[in-house]
């Protein structure tokens, strides 16, 4: 998996500002189509 930068320090998978999850799942954030990153969210997040 390529390096994925993550600044969410509360996430269990955040390892030195990089995502250490074995895979990530990204969903739309309540929008029928995404035009910017604000319209998306990371479903892989787990609280530290």
Rosetta blueprint (number, residue, H / E / L):
1 X L
2 X L
3 X L
4 X L
5 X E
6 X L
7 X L
8 X L
9 X L
10 X L
11 X E
12 X L
13 X L
14 X E
15 X E
16 X L
17 X L
18 X E
19 X E
20 X L
21 X L
22 X L
23 X L
24 X L
25 X L
26 X E
27 X E
28 X E
29 X L
30 X L
31 X L
32 X L
33 X L
34 X L
35 X L
36 X L
37 X H
38 X H
39 X H
40 X E
41 X E
42 X E
43 X L
44 X L
45 X L
46 X L
47 X E
48 X L
